[in-house]
Amino acid sequence: MLIWFSVLADWLVYDLLGLSSQTQLGQAVHFFVEDTSKIFALLIVMIYAIGWLRASLNVERVRGYLAGKPKIIGYGLGSGFGAITPFCSCSSIPVFLGFTSAGIPIGITMAFLLTSPLINEVAILLLFSLLGLKVTLIYLLTGVAIGMFGGALLDLLKAERWLQPLAAKAYAMGQQHSSNDSSISLSTSGSPAKSTAISWQQRHQFAKSETVEIFGRVWKWVIIGVGIGAALHGFVPAGWLEANLGDGQWWSVPVAVLMGIPLYANATGVIPILESLLRQGVPLGTTLAFCMSTVAVSFPEFVMLKQVMQWRLLAILFVLLLVSFTLMGWVLNLV
């Protein structure tokens, strides 16, 4: 089925626009048209389908379930929940306060916040559609592992002492009261609050609302991501990336991580960049390190989190991510 997007791009770029497939411009525009149309179509279908399934998800109950679990299980659950919920940087403060006010340990909260921007269900399905099961599983397991490791480390450091007064107060109250009566709602998508059965029409309305909201939030990042991927695909000389980053030298991974920091994109928008880098011959570890730093070490998100975290905690979080991505890239390049 995906072959039709290539046919559409051929007709639009080579026949209608008259660009040549032998030129860098023609190749770049073809890549942009094919990947943009393909990703947009996949997004609409998959967001709607996932929204249909998520229609009866009770986020408050999930949060309460996390609050009562042993930490090691909580890290996995927090990271896993982060992987399936489409929270963005603009949701960081209410999500953080919601978890802390529910009495959830800071490490579990951080496991959620570390994993959520790295992974979401839409990005995983897109990654599977474009690059297959192996790369998708590596990306998924790596993101969850980073979230769990980061959460455990921050718990060990007792990171709650570096919260801003607002978050510290919410955390203290949450520790004193195990009930969820005073917890702040985490629902940013209008999910029905009750777990009672809902009609097909309600599911459709919720899925439609999810599609409009999430697509409206990510489409520009898809275009930016595909645009960067198209530039890499069409204008970077063939073999340049492979010659400079393709041998998996030890320094190529930290360089890739540092290069990704200012190129902010979300998990959905970074998929075409990842695809383009792999096509250029860049090793998987270096590619994933670059893309994860692009997604997770986000200046907008760190600015938002400054409202609930002191500079020391933000700095620890920043270094933790950079070191984690570098180590992950080295390991994947070796294996």
N, C-alpha and C positions, 0 to 999 in steps of 0.2 A: 504493500500500500504506500510506503514511504517513497517509492520510486516516482510517484506522481508529482511530488514536490520538486524533484529534479527535472522532470519534464516541463513543469510550469516555469521553473527558473530558466531552462533552455529557451523556451518560447519567448518569455518576457525580455530576457537579457540579450540573447543572440539574434532572435528574429525581430522582435518589436523595437528594441533599442538599437539594434545593429552593431553591438559590441562584439569584438573578436575573442574567441576562446583562447587565443594564443597570446593575448596581452595580459599584463598584470591587472589593469583596470577591469577587464572583462571577467577574469577569474575572481577578483575580489567582490565585484557586484553580484556575480552568480552565487558565490558562497553566502553573501548577505541575504539575497532573496530566498534561496533555498532553505537556509537554516531558520530565518525569521518566520517564514510561512509554516514550516514544519513545527517549530517550537510553539508558535501561537495556536496552531490547531490542536497539538497535543495538550497544551495548557488548558484550553477551554474544555476539552473532553474530560481530562483527568481531574481538574478542579471540581467540575460538576459531579463526577462519579464519587470522588472522595467526600465532597460535601454531603452527598446523599447518605453515605455511610456514617458521617460524623454528626448527622442531624440530631441524634439522641444522645450525643456525648455530654455527660455531666462533668464539667471541668472542676466544679467544687468538690465533687465526690472523689475525683482523681487526686486532687490536692490533699484531701483528708486521708486518703489511702496512703499516700506517700509519707504523711506526718507520723504514722505509727510504725514504720518499718525500721529494722536494723540498718545502720548506715551503709554497709556494703551493698545491701539490696537496694537501699534508697538511691545510691549513686547510679546504679544501673537503671532503676525505674525513672529517676529524674532525667537522666541522659536520654533514655528511650522516649520519654514523654516529650522532651525537647525536639526529638527527631521527627515527631509526627504532628507537631503543632506549628502553624504558620505565623509565629510571632516575629515581628521585625524590631529594629532598634527603637522605633517610636513607642513600642509597648514595654520597653525595658523597665521603666519605673513602676508602673502598676503591677507588672508581673513579679518584680522583685519584692515589692511591699506585700503583695498577696501571699507569697510563699513565706516570708519572714513572719508576717502577722499570724500565720497558721501554726507557728511553732516548728516549722521544718528547719533542720540544721542548715547552717550556711553552706556547707559543702554540697548538700543535695540541691539547694537553690542554684549554686554556681555550676553544678553539673548540667542543670537544665539550661542556664543562660549561655554556657559555653557551646552546648550542642545545638541549640535552637537555630542560630544563624548559619551554622555549618551545613545542617541537614534539614530538609523538609520533604514531605512525601512527593510533592510535585517534582522537585529536583531529582530525587531518586528515580522516579519513573522516567523522566526525561533522559537521565544518564543511562538507564537500562536500554531505552529505545535507541539511543545514539551510539553507545559504546559497548553494550553487552553486559552479561552477568558478572564476569570476573572483576572488571573495573568498578562496577557498581558496589559489589560486596566489599572490596578493598576500601573504597571511599566511605561506605557506611560504617564498617567496623572501626576504621581509623577515627572517624568523627566521634563515635560513641566512646571509644577508648580514651581519647583526649578529654572528653567531658568528665568521665569517671575519674581519671587520674588527677585532673585539675581540681575536682570537687574534694577528693580525698586529701590532697596536699593543702588546700585552703582550710579544711577542717583541722588538719594537723597544726597549721600555723595560727589557729584561732582567729580567723579573719574577721569575725564579728566585731572585734575591738576597733576595727578601722572603718566602721560604718559611719555615715553622717547621722546627726542627732535624730532626724525623722525616721530613718531606717532602724537605727539602734533602739528607739523607743518601741517601734512596731515589733521588733525581734524580742525585746524583753517582755512585752505583753503577750506575745505568742508563746513564749516559754512558760509563762504563768498560767495561761488558759489553753488547754488542749482542745477545747471546742472550736468550731468554725463560725460561731455566731458573729464574732467581730471581724472576721477575715474580709479582706477586700476582694471584690469580684475580679477574676482573671478573664472573664469572657469578653473578648474584643470583637467577636464575630456575630453576636446575637444568637448563640446556640440556645435552644430551649433549656430552661433551668431544671425542669423535672425529667425524670427518667421514664415517665409513663409513655405508653405507646402513642405514636403520632401518626397521622394519616399520610397517605402518599402525596396529597396536595401540599401538606406542611413540609414534607421532605423536599418536594420540588421547589417550593418557595425558598427554603433555607439553602439548598444547593445552588439555586439561581443567585441568591444574595451573595453567597460565598464566591461564586464565579466572578461576579461583577466586582466585588471588593478586592479579592486577591489579584485578579488580572489587572485591575486598575492600579494596583500598587506595584506590580512587578514588570509591566510591559516595557517601561522605559529602560529598566535594567537589562531586559532581554536585548533590546536594540543596542544599548551600549556594549553589552557583552559580545553580541554577534558582530558589531562594528569593529571591536578590537580584534576578534577572531578573524574577520575578513581581511583586516589590514595585515595581520600576521600571515594569513594564507596567501594573499595576493601580492603584497609589496615587500615583505621581508625576503631577501634573495634566497632561492632554494638552497638548502644545506647550511645557511648561516647559523640558525639556532642549533642545528644538530652539531655543527662544528664547534660552537662555543659552549653549549650546555649539554650536548648529546653524549659526551663520554662519561657522564656521571662523576666528574671530579668532585672532591670533597667540598670545594669552595662554591660549586655551582648551586648547591641547595640553599645555603644561607643567603647568597646573592639573590636567588629567586624569591626567597621569603621577603627580603628587604624591598625588592622591586614591586612586590604585590601590595605592600601597605598603602600607598597613595591611590591605587587603582581600585577604589571601592566598588563592589558589586554584591548583589545578594546571591544565594546559592543557585537560584534559577538562572540568573544572568551569566554566571561564571561557567556553566556547562559548555557553551560553544567555544569559549576560550580554551578550556581543558581539551576539547576535541581537536582544536586547531594545533595546539602545542604538541599533542601526541602524534598528529599527522606530520608535523615538522621533524619528528624524530627525537624530541626531548624525552628523557627517561620518565617513567611513571612517577617515581619518588619526587623528582624535581618539579614535575608538573603539578602534582597534588600539593606539594609544599607551597608553590606559587599561588595556586587557586585558593587554598584554605586561608592563606594570609590575606588575600584579596577580600575574602568574605568575612572573616572573623575579627581581624585587627582593624576594625572600622572606626575612623575618627568620629563620625556622627554618633555611633553608639557609645563611644567612650565619653563624649561630651554629655550625652544623656545620663549615663551612669554616674557621672560626677555629682549628680544631685543626690545620690544615695550612697556613694562610696568616697572615702578620702583618697587623696593623691597616692598615698602609700599602697593602698589596696589596688588602685588602678595600675600603678607601676608594676606590682607583682603579677597582676593579671596579664599585662602586656608582655612582660618577659616570659612568663609561663607559656603563653601561646607561641611566641617566636621560637623558644627552645623546643617545645613539643613538635612544631611543624618541621624544624630542622632535623631533629632526631628521627622523626617518622620518614622524612625524605631520604636520609642516609640508609635507614634500614631497608626501605623498599627498593632503593637502587642496588643494594648488595644482593638481595634475594631475587 
